Amino acid sequence: MKWFDNTALTLVIIGAVNWLLVGIFRFDLVAFIFGNLSWVSRIIYTLVGLCGLYLISLYGRINAISES
């Protein structure tokens, strides 16, 4: 499961960098590369969102590890 955690974290970091670019420069890198709300960019946005939701479980796992 470690590979999935790493993949999810990588996608969330990519999403965070994209939001940083949107916030500072009003430049959406995903839309620039794949098209504005094309089916590919929508899949990428969906995967980043799902990975973010999955990583919420990281809080519980960190807490369980620290209690051990």
PQR file with spaces between the fields and no chain letter, atoms N, CA, C, O and H, PARSE charges and radii, in Angstrom:
ATOM       1  N    MET     1       0.822   -1.193    0.000 -0.4000 1.5000
ATOM       2  CA   MET     1       0.000    0.000    0.000 -0.0000 2.0000
ATOM       3  C    MET     1       0.863    1.253    0.000  0.5500 1.7000
ATOM       4  O    MET     1       0.368    2.348   -0.267 -0.5500 1.4000
ATOM       5  N    LYS     2       2.154    1.100    0.298 -0.4000 1.5000
ATOM       6  CA   LYS     2       3.032    2.261    0.339 -0.0000 2.0000
ATOM       7  C    LYS     2       3.137    2.934   -1.027  0.5500 1.7000
ATOM       8  O    LYS     2       3.213    4.160   -1.104 -0.5500 1.4000
ATOM       9  H    LYS     2       2.556    0.211    0.514  0.4000 1.0000
ATOM      10  N    TRP     3       3.142    2.153   -2.102 -0.4000 1.5000
ATOM      11  CA   TRP     3       3.229    2.747   -3.433 -0.0000 2.0000
ATOM      12  C    TRP     3       2.000    3.605   -3.718  0.5500 1.7000
ATOM      13  O    TRP     3       2.104    4.644   -4.371 -0.5500 1.4000
ATOM      14  H    TRP     3       3.081    1.157   -2.040  0.4000 1.0000
ATOM      15  N    PHE     4       0.832    3.172   -3.229 -0.4000 1.5000
ATOM      16  CA   PHE     4      -0.391    3.952   -3.450 -0.0000 2.0000
ATOM      17  C    PHE     4      -0.339    5.254   -2.661  0.5500 1.7000
ATOM      18  O    PHE     4      -0.761    6.298   -3.156 -0.5500 1.4000
ATOM      19  H    PHE     4       0.748    2.328   -2.699  0.4000 1.0000
ATOM      20  N    ASP     5       0.180    5.195   -1.431 -0.4000 1.5000
ATOM      21  CA   ASP     5       0.339    6.411   -0.632 -0.0000 2.0000
ATOM      22  C    ASP     5       1.272    7.394   -1.334  0.5500 1.7000
ATOM      23  O    ASP     5       0.984    8.589   -1.401 -0.5500 1.4000
ATOM      24  H    ASP     5       0.524    4.346   -1.029  0.4000 1.0000
ATOM      25  N    ASN     6       2.381    6.893   -1.853 -0.4000 1.5000
ATOM      26  CA   ASN     6       3.334    7.754   -2.558 -0.0000 2.0000
ATOM      27  C    ASN     6       2.737    8.349   -3.823  0.5500 1.7000
ATOM      28  O    ASN     6       2.947    9.524   -4.122 -0.5500 1.4000
ATOM      29  H    ASN     6       2.615    5.923   -1.798  0.4000 1.0000
ATOM      30  N    THR     7       1.993    7.540   -4.565 -0.4000 1.5000
ATOM      31  CA   THR     7       1.350    8.032   -5.782 -0.0000 2.0000
ATOM      32  C    THR     7       0.308    9.087   -5.451  0.5500 1.7000
ATOM      33  O    THR     7       0.244   10.127   -6.107 -0.5500 1.4000
ATOM      34  H    THR     7       1.821    6.585   -4.322  0.4000 1.0000
ATOM      35  N    ALA     8      -0.507    8.827   -4.440 -0.4000 1.5000
ATOM      36  CA   ALA     8      -1.532    9.785   -4.031 -0.0000 2.0000
ATOM      37  C    ALA     8      -0.894   11.086   -3.569  0.5500 1.7000
ATOM      38  O    ALA     8      -1.365   12.169   -3.919 -0.5500 1.4000
ATOM      39  H    ALA     8      -0.455    7.982   -3.907  0.4000 1.0000
ATOM      40  N    LEU     9       0.169   10.987   -2.789 -0.4000 1.5000
ATOM      41  CA   LEU     9       0.845   12.183   -2.305 -0.0000 2.0000
ATOM      42  C    LEU     9       1.447   12.978   -3.461  0.5500 1.7000
ATOM      43  O    LEU     9       1.386   14.208   -3.463 -0.5500 1.4000
ATOM      44  H    LEU     9       0.551   10.107   -2.505  0.4000 1.0000
ATOM      45  N    THR    10       2.022   12.296   -4.430 -0.4000 1.5000
ATOM      46  CA   THR    10       2.590   12.966   -5.589 -0.0000 2.0000
ATOM      47  C    THR    10       1.517   13.720   -6.375  0.5500 1.7000
ATOM      48  O    THR    10       1.727   14.864   -6.777 -0.5500 1.4000
ATOM      49  H    THR    10       2.072   11.297   -4.428  0.4000 1.0000
ATOM      50  N    LEU    11       0.366   13.075   -6.593 -0.4000 1.5000
ATOM      51  CA   LEU    11      -0.715   13.740   -7.316 -0.0000 2.0000
ATOM      52  C    LEU    11      -1.262   14.942   -6.555  0.5500 1.7000
ATOM      53  O    LEU    11      -1.598   15.959   -7.163 -0.5500 1.4000
ATOM      54  H    LEU    11       0.195   12.146   -6.266  0.4000 1.0000
ATOM      55  N    VAL    12      -1.353   14.836   -5.250 -0.4000 1.5000
ATOM      56  CA   VAL    12      -1.842   15.959   -4.446 -0.0000 2.0000
ATOM      57  C    VAL    12      -0.832   17.108   -4.476  0.5500 1.7000
ATOM      58  O    VAL    12      -1.231   18.272   -4.509 -0.5500 1.4000
ATOM      59  H    VAL    12      -1.081   14.010   -4.756  0.4000 1.0000
ATOM      60  N    ILE    13       0.452   16.805   -4.466 -0.4000 1.5000
ATOM      61  CA   ILE    13       1.468   17.856   -4.572 -0.0000 2.0000
ATOM      62  C    ILE    13       1.390   18.544   -5.922  0.5500 1.7000
ATOM      63  O    ILE    13       1.507   19.767   -5.997 -0.5500 1.4000
ATOM      64  H    ILE    13       0.776   15.860   -4.439  0.4000 1.0000
ATOM      65  N    ILE    14       1.193   17.777   -6.996 -0.4000 1.5000
ATOM      66  CA   ILE    14       1.027   18.368   -8.320 -0.0000 2.0000
ATOM      67  C    ILE    14      -0.193   19.289   -8.337  0.5500 1.7000
ATOM      68  O    ILE    14      -0.149   20.384   -8.898 -0.5500 1.4000
ATOM      69  H    ILE    14       1.097   16.783   -6.934  0.4000 1.0000
ATOM      70  N    GLY    15      -1.279   18.831   -7.716 -0.4000 1.5000
ATOM      71  CA   GLY    15      -2.478   19.669   -7.630 -0.0000 2.0000
ATOM      72  C    GLY    15      -2.243   20.935   -6.834  0.5500 1.7000
ATOM      73  O    GLY    15      -2.751   22.000   -7.184 -0.5500 1.4000
ATOM      74  H    GLY    15      -1.315   17.941   -7.260  0.4000 1.0000
ATOM      75  N    ALA    16      -1.461   20.820   -5.747 -0.4000 1.5000
ATOM      76  CA   ALA    16      -1.164   21.997   -4.933 -0.0000 2.0000
ATOM      77  C    ALA    16      -0.318   23.004   -5.704  0.5500 1.7000
ATOM      78  O    ALA    16      -0.547   24.210   -5.608 -0.5500 1.4000
ATOM      79  H    ALA    16      -1.048   19.954   -5.462  0.4000 1.0000
ATOM      80  N    VAL    17       0.650   22.519   -6.463 -0.4000 1.5000
ATOM      81  CA   VAL    17       1.466   23.417   -7.286 -0.0000 2.0000
ATOM      82  C    VAL    17       0.604   24.084   -8.353  0.5500 1.7000
ATOM      83  O    VAL    17       0.784   25.265   -8.649 -0.5500 1.4000
ATOM      84  H    VAL    17       0.835   21.540   -6.541  0.4000 1.0000
ATOM      85  N    ASN    18      -0.322   23.338   -8.924 -0.4000 1.5000
ATOM      86  CA   ASN    18      -1.222   23.917   -9.918 -0.0000 2.0000
ATOM      87  C    ASN    18      -2.063   25.032   -9.294  0.5500 1.7000
ATOM      88  O    ASN    18      -2.235   26.091   -9.898 -0.5500 1.4000
ATOM      89  H    ASN    18      -0.468   22.378   -8.684  0.4000 1.0000
ATOM      90  N    TRP    19      -2.588   24.796   -8.083 -0.4000 1.5000
ATOM      91  CA   TRP    19      -3.375   25.834   -7.412 -0.0000 2.0000
ATOM      92  C    TRP    19      -2.514   27.028   -7.037  0.5500 1.7000
ATOM      93  O    TRP    19      -2.996   28.161   -7.047 -0.5500 1.4000
ATOM      94  H    TRP    19      -2.448   23.936   -7.593  0.4000 1.0000
ATOM      95  N    LEU    20      -1.252   26.796   -6.707 -0.4000 1.5000
ATOM      96  CA   LEU    20      -0.338   27.904   -6.442 -0.0000 2.0000
ATOM      97  C    LEU    20      -0.184   28.776   -7.682  0.5500 1.7000
ATOM      98  O    LEU    20      -0.225   30.003   -7.600 -0.5500 1.4000
ATOM      99  H    LEU    20      -0.861   25.876   -6.699  0.4000 1.0000
ATOM     100  N    LEU    21      -0.007   28.127   -8.831 -0.4000 1.5000
ATOM     101  CA   LEU    21       0.110   28.872  -10.085 -0.0000 2.0000
ATOM     102  C    LEU    21      -1.172   29.630  -10.416  0.5500 1.7000
ATOM     103  O    LEU    21      -1.120   30.755  -10.913 -0.5500 1.4000
ATOM     104  H    LEU    21       0.025   27.129   -8.897  0.4000 1.0000
ATOM     105  N    VAL    22      -2.312   29.019  -10.141 -0.4000 1.5000
ATOM     106  CA   VAL    22      -3.588   29.694  -10.374 -0.0000 2.0000
ATOM     107  C    VAL    22      -3.717   30.899   -9.447  0.5500 1.7000
ATOM     108  O    VAL    22      -4.133   31.975   -9.877 -0.5500 1.4000
ATOM     109  H    VAL    22      -2.353   28.105   -9.737  0.4000 1.0000
ATOM     110  N    GLY    23      -3.364   30.720   -8.190 -0.4000 1.5000
ATOM     111  CA   GLY    23      -3.513   31.791   -7.215 -0.0000 2.0000
ATOM     112  C    GLY    23      -2.590   32.963   -7.458  0.5500 1.7000
ATOM     113  O    GLY    23      -2.999   34.113   -7.297 -0.5500 1.4000
ATOM     114  H    GLY    23      -3.026   29.845   -7.841  0.4000 1.0000
ATOM     115  N    ILE    24      -1.361   32.699   -7.841 -0.4000 1.5000
ATOM     116  CA   ILE    24      -0.388   33.782   -8.007 -0.0000 2.0000
ATOM     117  C    ILE    24      -0.422   34.374   -9.416  0.5500 1.7000
ATOM     118  O    ILE    24      -0.419   35.594   -9.580 -0.5500 1.4000
ATOM     119  H    ILE    24      -1.029   31.765   -7.972  0.4000 1.0000
ATOM     120  N    PHE    25      -0.456   33.511  -10.425 -0.4000 1.5000
ATOM     121  CA   PHE    25      -0.300   33.975  -11.803 -0.0000 2.0000
ATOM     122  C    PHE    25      -1.556   33.837  -12.661  0.5500 1.7000
ATOM     123  O    PHE    25      -1.556   34.224  -13.830 -0.5500 1.4000
ATOM     124  H    PHE    25      -0.459   32.520  -10.292  0.4000 1.0000
ATOM     125  N    ARG    26      -2.638   33.281  -12.080 -0.4000 1.5000
ATOM     126  CA   ARG    26      -3.851   32.983  -12.854 -0.0000 2.0000
ATOM     127  C    ARG    26      -3.520   32.104  -14.066  0.5500 1.7000
ATOM     128  O    ARG    26      -4.031   32.313  -15.167 -0.5500 1.4000
ATOM     129  H    ARG    26      -2.638   32.966  -11.131  0.4000 1.0000
ATOM     130  N    PHE    27      -2.659   31.126  -13.832 -0.4000 1.5000
ATOM     131  CA   PHE    27      -2.224   30.206  -14.884 -0.0000 2.0000
ATOM     132  C    PHE    27      -2.524   28.789  -14.441  0.5500 1.7000
ATOM     133  O    PHE    27      -1.946   28.297  -13.472 -0.5500 1.4000
ATOM     134  H    PHE    27      -2.244   30.957  -12.938  0.4000 1.0000
ATOM     135  N    ASP    28      -3.434   28.130  -15.155 -0.4000 1.5000
ATOM     136  CA   ASP    28      -3.804   26.745  -14.853 -0.0000 2.0000
ATOM     137  C    ASP    28      -2.979   25.822  -15.742  0.5500 1.7000
ATOM     138  O    ASP    28      -3.247   25.693  -16.936 -0.5500 1.4000
ATOM     139  H    ASP    28      -3.903   28.529  -15.943  0.4000 1.0000
ATOM     140  N    LEU    29      -1.975   25.183  -15.150 -0.4000 1.5000
ATOM     141  CA   LEU    29      -1.051   24.347  -15.909 -0.0000 2.0000
ATOM     142  C    LEU    29      -1.747   23.148  -16.528  0.5500 1.7000
ATOM     143  O    LEU    29      -1.460   22.787  -17.670 -0.5500 1.4000
ATOM     144  H    LEU    29      -1.757   25.288  -14.180  0.4000 1.0000
ATOM     145  N    VAL    30      -2.659   22.526  -15.788 -0.4000 1.5000
ATOM     146  CA   VAL    30      -3.372   21.359  -16.316 -0.0000 2.0000
ATOM     147  C    VAL    30      -4.212   21.757  -17.529  0.5500 1.7000
ATOM     148  O    VAL    30      -4.213   21.060  -18.543 -0.5500 1.4000
ATOM     149  H    VAL    30      -2.891   22.819  -14.860  0.4000 1.0000
ATOM     150  N    ALA    31      -4.919   22.871  -17.421 -0.4000 1.5000
ATOM     151  CA   ALA    31      -5.732   23.344  -18.551 -0.0000 2.0000
ATOM     152  C    ALA    31      -4.845   23.746  -19.727  0.5500 1.7000
ATOM     153  O    ALA    31      -5.218   23.547  -20.883 -0.5500 1.4000
ATOM     154  H    ALA    31      -4.918   23.437  -16.597  0.4000 1.0000
ATOM     155  N    PHE    32      -3.682   24.306  -19.436 -0.4000 1.5000
ATOM     156  CA   PHE    32      -2.757   24.699  -20.495 -0.0000 2.0000
ATOM     157  C    PHE    32      -2.246   23.486  -21.268  0.5500 1.7000
ATOM     158  O    PHE    32      -2.151   23.520  -22.495 -0.5500 1.4000
ATOM     159  H    PHE    32      -3.379   24.467  -18.497  0.4000 1.0000
ATOM     160  N    ILE    33      -1.920   22.417  -20.546 -0.4000 1.5000
ATOM     161  CA   ILE    33      -1.356   21.229  -21.185 -0.0000 2.0000
ATOM     162  C    ILE    33      -2.435   20.393  -21.864  0.5500 1.7000
ATOM     163  O    ILE    33      -2.246   19.944  -22.995 -0.5500 1.4000
ATOM     164  H    ILE    33      -1.998   22.390  -19.549  0.4000 1.0000
ATOM     165  N    PHE    34      -3.565   20.177  -21.188 -0.4000 1.5000
ATOM     166  CA   PHE    34      -4.564   19.230  -21.683 -0.0000 2.0000
ATOM     167  C    PHE    34      -5.833   19.875  -22.235  0.5500 1.7000
ATOM     168  O    PHE    34      -6.705   19.173  -22.746 -0.5500 1.4000
ATOM     169  H    PHE    34      -3.718   20.541  -20.270  0.4000 1.0000
ATOM     170  N    GLY    35      -5.948   21.182  -22.142 -0.4000 1.5000
ATOM     171  CA   GLY    35      -7.149   21.855  -22.638 -0.0000 2.0000
ATOM     172  C    GLY    35      -8.072   22.218  -21.492  0.5500 1.7000
ATOM     173  O    GLY    35      -8.128   21.532  -20.472 -0.5500 1.4000
ATOM     174  H    GLY    35      -5.240   21.752  -21.726  0.4000 1.0000
ATOM     175  N    ASN    36      -8.793   23.313  -21.681 -0.4000 1.5000
ATOM     176  CA   ASN    36      -9.678   23.817  -20.636 -0.0000 2.0000
ATOM     177  C    ASN    36     -10.891   22.907  -20.477  0.5500 1.7000
ATOM     178  O    ASN    36     -11.772   22.873  -21.336 -0.5500 1.4000
ATOM     179  H    ASN    36      -8.747   23.871  -22.509  0.4000 1.0000
ATOM     180  N    LEU    37     -10.925   22.174  -19.374 -0.4000 1.5000
ATOM     181  CA   LEU    37     -11.985   21.217  -19.042 -0.0000 2.0000
ATOM     182  C    LEU    37     -12.234   20.184  -20.137  0.5500 1.7000
ATOM     183  O    LEU    37     -13.372   19.797  -20.402 -0.5500 1.4000
ATOM     184  H    LEU    37     -10.209   22.201  -18.677  0.4000 1.0000
ATOM     185  N    SER    38     -11.141   19.745  -20.767 -0.4000 1.5000
ATOM     186  CA   SER    38     -11.254   18.604  -21.668 -0.0000 2.0000
ATOM     187  C    SER    38     -11.451   17.356  -20.816  0.5500 1.7000
ATOM     188  O    SER    38     -11.339   17.421  -19.592 -0.5500 1.4000
ATOM     189  H    SER    38     -10.216   20.059  -20.551  0.4000 1.0000
ATOM     190  N    TRP    39     -11.738   16.246  -21.434 -0.4000 1.5000
ATOM     191  CA   TRP    39     -11.989   15.032  -20.661 -0.0000 2.0000
ATOM     192  C    TRP    39     -10.722   14.587  -19.935  0.5500 1.7000
ATOM     193  O    TRP    39     -10.806   14.027  -18.842 -0.5500 1.4000
ATOM     194  H    TRP    39     -11.830   16.193  -22.428  0.4000 1.0000
ATOM     195  N    VAL    40      -9.536   14.831  -20.531 -0.4000 1.5000
ATOM     196  CA   VAL    40      -8.281   14.452  -19.870 -0.0000 2.0000
ATOM     197  C    VAL    40      -8.049   15.314  -18.631  0.5500 1.7000
ATOM     198  O    VAL    40      -7.700   14.798  -17.570 -0.5500 1.4000
ATOM     199  H    VAL    40      -9.468   15.286  -21.419  0.4000 1.0000
ATOM     200  N    SER    41      -8.243   16.624  -18.764 -0.4000 1.5000
ATOM     201  CA   SER    41      -8.032   17.495  -17.601 -0.0000 2.0000
ATOM     202  C    SER    41      -9.058   17.214  -16.509  0.5500 1.7000
ATOM     203  O    SER    41      -8.733   17.312  -15.326 -0.5500 1.4000
ATOM     204  H    SER    41      -8.527   17.044  -19.626  0.4000 1.0000
ATOM     205  N    ARG    42     -10.280   16.869  -16.877 -0.4000 1.5000
ATOM     206  CA   ARG    42     -11.287   16.518  -15.868 -0.0000 2.0000
ATOM     207  C    ARG    42     -10.904   15.247  -15.130  0.5500 1.7000
ATOM     208  O    ARG    42     -11.134   15.138  -13.925 -0.5500 1.4000
ATOM     209  H    ARG    42     -10.544   16.789  -17.838  0.4000 1.0000
ATOM     210  N    ILE    43     -10.320   14.281  -15.837 -0.4000 1.5000
ATOM     211  CA   ILE    43      -9.840   13.057  -15.189 -0.0000 2.0000
ATOM     212  C    ILE    43      -8.709   13.389  -14.215  0.5500 1.7000
ATOM     213  O    ILE    43      -8.671   12.856  -13.106 -0.5500 1.4000
ATOM     214  H    ILE    43     -10.133   14.369  -16.815  0.4000 1.0000
ATOM     215  N    ILE    44      -7.797   14.258  -14.619 -0.4000 1.5000
ATOM     216  CA   ILE    44      -6.690   14.643  -13.742 -0.0000 2.0000
ATOM     217  C    ILE    44      -7.214   15.349  -12.509  0.5500 1.7000
ATOM     218  O    ILE    44      -6.789   15.037  -11.397 -0.5500 1.4000
ATOM     219  H    ILE    44      -7.828   14.691  -15.520  0.4000 1.0000
ATOM     220  N    TYR    45      -8.133   16.301  -12.680 -0.4000 1.5000
ATOM     221  CA   TYR    45      -8.714   16.998  -11.526 -0.0000 2.0000
ATOM     222  C    TYR    45      -9.424   16.008  -10.602  0.5500 1.7000
ATOM     223  O    TYR    45      -9.329   16.120   -9.379 -0.5500 1.4000
ATOM     224  H    TYR    45      -8.478   16.554  -13.584  0.4000 1.0000
ATOM     225  N    THR    46     -10.128   15.050  -11.181 -0.4000 1.5000
ATOM     226  CA   THR    46     -10.840   14.052  -10.379 -0.0000 2.0000
ATOM     227  C    THR    46      -9.866   13.172   -9.604  0.5500 1.7000
ATOM     228  O    THR    46     -10.084   12.903   -8.422 -0.5500 1.4000
ATOM     229  H    THR    46     -10.205   14.959  -12.174  0.4000 1.0000
ATOM     230  N    LEU    47      -8.792   12.719  -10.255 -0.4000 1.5000
ATOM     231  CA   LEU    47      -7.798   11.884   -9.578 -0.0000 2.0000
ATOM     232  C    LEU    47      -7.122   12.641   -8.441  0.5500 1.7000
ATOM     233  O    LEU    47      -6.901   12.080   -7.368 -0.5500 1.4000
ATOM     234  H    LEU    47      -8.615   12.937  -11.215  0.4000 1.0000
ATOM     235  N    VAL    48      -6.794   13.908   -8.667 -0.4000 1.5000
ATOM     236  CA   VAL    48      -6.164   14.706   -7.618 -0.0000 2.0000
ATOM     237  C    VAL    48      -7.123   14.866   -6.437  0.5500 1.7000
ATOM     238  O    VAL    48      -6.707   14.759   -5.283 -0.5500 1.4000
ATOM     239  H    VAL    48      -6.974   14.363   -9.539  0.4000 1.0000
ATOM     240  N    GLY    49      -8.386   15.118   -6.715 -0.4000 1.5000
ATOM     241  CA   GLY    49      -9.376   15.250   -5.648 -0.0000 2.0000
ATOM     242  C    GLY    49      -9.577   13.967   -4.873  0.5500 1.7000
ATOM     243  O    GLY    49      -9.654   13.988   -3.644 -0.5500 1.4000
ATOM     244  H    GLY    49      -8.723   15.204   -7.652  0.4000 1.0000
ATOM     245  N    LEU    50      -9.663   12.841   -5.579 -0.4000 1.5000
ATOM     246  CA   LEU    50      -9.822   11.555   -4.906 -0.0000 2.0000
ATOM     247  C    LEU    50      -8.604   11.210   -4.056  0.5500 1.7000
ATOM     248  O    LEU    50      -8.738   10.669   -2.959 -0.5500 1.4000
ATOM     249  H    LEU    50      -9.600   12.823   -6.577  0.4000 1.0000
ATOM     250  N    CYS    51      -7.424   11.523   -4.566 -0.4000 1.5000
ATOM     251  CA   CYS    51      -6.210   11.268   -3.787 -0.0000 2.0000
ATOM     252  C    CYS    51      -6.178   12.155   -2.543  0.5500 1.7000
ATOM     253  O    CYS    51      -5.733   11.718   -1.481 -0.5500 1.4000
ATOM     254  H    CYS    51      -7.315   11.962   -5.458  0.4000 1.0000
ATOM     255  N    GLY    52      -6.643   13.387   -2.668 -0.4000 1.5000
ATOM     256  CA   GLY    52      -6.725   14.253   -1.498 -0.0000 2.0000
ATOM     257  C    GLY    52      -7.655   13.690   -0.450  0.5500 1.7000
ATOM     258  O    GLY    52      -7.346   13.722    0.741 -0.5500 1.4000
ATOM     259  H    GLY    52      -7.004   13.742   -3.530  0.4000 1.0000
ATOM     260  N    LEU    53      -8.794   13.173   -0.881 -0.4000 1.5000
ATOM     261  CA   LEU    53      -9.727   12.555    0.058 -0.0000 2.0000
ATOM     262  C    LEU    53      -9.125   11.300    0.686  0.5500 1.7000
ATOM     263  O    LEU    53      -9.306   11.051    1.878 -0.5500 1.4000
ATOM     264  H    LEU    53      -9.046   13.147   -1.849  0.4000 1.0000
ATOM     265  N    TYR    54      -8.422   10.524   -0.102 -0.4000 1.5000
ATOM     266  CA   TYR    54      -7.777    9.324    0.426 -0.0000 2.0000
ATOM     267  C    TYR    54      -6.737    9.688    1.486  0.5500 1.7000
ATOM     268  O    TYR    54      -6.615    8.999    2.499 -0.5500 1.4000
ATOM     269  H    TYR    54      -8.275   10.726   -1.070  0.4000 1.0000
ATOM     270  N    LEU    55      -5.991   10.766    1.256 -0.4000 1.5000
ATOM     271  CA   LEU    55      -4.925   11.130    2.184 -0.0000 2.0000
ATOM     272  C    LEU    55      -5.453   11.659    3.513  0.5500 1.7000
ATOM     273  O    LEU    55      -4.673   11.849    4.446 -0.5500 1.4000
ATOM     274  H    LEU    55      -6.090   11.326    0.433  0.4000 1.0000
ATOM     275  N    ILE    56      -6.752   11.901    3.621 -0.4000 1.5000
ATOM     276  CA   ILE    56      -7.325   12.227    4.921 -0.0000 2.0000
ATOM     277  C    ILE    56      -7.082   11.073    5.885  0.5500 1.7000
ATOM     278  O    ILE    56      -6.909   11.288    7.085 -0.5500 1.4000
ATOM     279  H    ILE    56      -7.386   11.748    2.863  0.4000 1.0000
ATOM     280  N    SER    57      -7.069    9.856    5.363 -0.4000 1.5000
ATOM     281  CA   SER    57      -6.811    8.688    6.212 -0.0000 2.0000
ATOM     282  C    SER    57      -5.394    8.695    6.782  0.5500 1.7000
ATOM     283  O    SER    57      -5.104    7.976    7.738 -0.5500 1.4000
ATOM     284  H    SER    57      -7.210    9.681    4.389  0.4000 1.0000
ATOM     285  N    LEU    58      -4.525    9.497    6.205 -0.4000 1.5000
ATOM     286  CA   LEU    58      -3.158    9.586    6.697 -0.0000 2.0000
ATOM     287  C    LEU    58      -3.122   10.089    8.134  0.5500 1.7000
ATOM     288  O    LEU    58      -2.262    9.671    8.909 -0.5500 1.4000
ATOM     289  H    LEU    58      -4.761   10.081    5.428  0.4000 1.0000
ATOM     290  N    TYR    59      -4.037   10.977    8.502 -0.4000 1.5000
ATOM     291  CA   TYR    59      -4.088   11.470    9.877 -0.0000 2.0000
ATOM     292  C    TYR    59      -4.282   10.321   10.868  0.5500 1.7000
ATOM     293  O    TYR    59      -3.589   10.252   11.883 -0.5500 1.4000
ATOM     294  H    TYR    59      -4.735   11.316    7.872  0.4000 1.0000
ATOM     295  N    GLY    60      -5.205    9.439   10.580 -0.4000 1.5000
ATOM     296  CA   GLY    60      -5.451    8.302   11.458 -0.0000 2.0000
ATOM     297  C    GLY    60      -4.287    7.351   11.512  0.5500 1.7000
ATOM     298  O    GLY    60      -3.974    6.807   12.571 -0.5500 1.4000
ATOM     299  H    GLY    60      -5.768    9.495    9.755  0.4000 1.0000
ATOM     300  N    ARG    61      -3.629    7.137   10.366 -0.4000 1.5000
ATOM     301  CA   ARG    61      -2.502    6.213   10.337 -0.0000 2.0000
ATOM     302  C    ARG    61      -1.291    6.788   11.066  0.5500 1.7000
ATOM     303  O    ARG    61      -0.563    6.044   11.723 -0.5500 1.4000
ATOM     304  H    ARG    61      -3.883    7.579    9.505  0.4000 1.0000
ATOM     305  N    ILE    62      -1.064    8.079   10.963 -0.4000 1.5000
ATOM     306  CA   ILE    62       0.035    8.706   11.695 -0.0000 2.0000
ATOM     307  C    ILE    62      -0.226    8.605   13.198  0.5500 1.7000
ATOM     308  O    ILE    62       0.683    8.314   13.975 -0.5500 1.4000
ATOM     309  H    ILE    62      -1.656    8.683   10.428  0.4000 1.0000
ATOM     310  N    ASN    63      -1.465    8.845   13.594 -0.4000 1.5000
ATOM     311  CA   ASN    63      -1.834    8.751   15.004 -0.0000 2.0000
ATOM     312  C    ASN    63      -1.645    7.320   15.524  0.5500 1.7000
ATOM     313  O    ASN    63      -1.165    7.122   16.639 -0.5500 1.4000
ATOM     314  H    ASN    63      -2.203    9.082   12.962  0.4000 1.0000
ATOM     315  N    ALA    64      -2.021    6.336   14.719 -0.4000 1.5000
ATOM     316  CA   ALA    64      -1.868    4.934   15.135 -0.0000 2.0000
ATOM     317  C    ALA    64      -0.390    4.557   15.262  0.5500 1.7000
ATOM     318  O    ALA    64      -0.020    3.800   16.160 -0.5500 1.4000
ATOM     319  H    ALA    64      -2.412    6.497   13.813  0.4000 1.0000
ATOM     320  N    ILE    65       0.443    5.072   14.383 -0.4000 1.5000
ATOM     321  CA   ILE    65       1.873    4.773   14.434 -0.0000 2.0000
ATOM     322  C    ILE    65       2.508    5.426   15.652  0.5500 1.7000
ATOM     323  O    ILE    65       3.341    4.821   16.327 -0.5500 1.4000
ATOM     324  H    ILE    65       0.143    5.687   13.653  0.4000 1.0000
ATOM     325  N    SER    66       2.109    6.666   15.929 -0.4000 1.5000
ATOM     326  CA   SER    66       2.715    7.377   17.073 -0.0000 2.0000
ATOM     327  C    SER    66       2.306    6.774   18.415  0.5500 1.7000
ATOM     328  O    SER    66       3.042    6.887   19.395 -0.5500 1.4000
ATOM     329  H    SER    66       1.432    7.156   15.381  0.4000 1.0000
ATOM     330  N    GLU    67       1.131    6.131   18.465 -0.4000 1.5000
ATOM     331  CA   GLU    67       0.687    5.487   19.704 -0.0000 2.0000
ATOM     332  C    GLU    67       1.372    4.148   19.936  0.5500 1.7000
ATOM     333  O    GLU    67       1.408    3.654   21.063 -0.5500 1.4000
ATOM     334  H    GLU    67       0.533    6.039   17.669  0.4000 1.0000
ATOM     335  N    SER    68       1.915    3.559   18.875 -0.4000 1.5000
ATOM     336  CA   SER    68       2.571    2.233   19.000 -0.0000 2.0000
ATOM     337  C    SER    68       3.881    2.298   19.722  0.5500 1.7000
ATOM     338  O    SER    68       4.539    1.273   19.901 -0.5500 1.4000
ATOM     339  H    SER    68       1.886    3.961   17.960  0.4000 1.0000
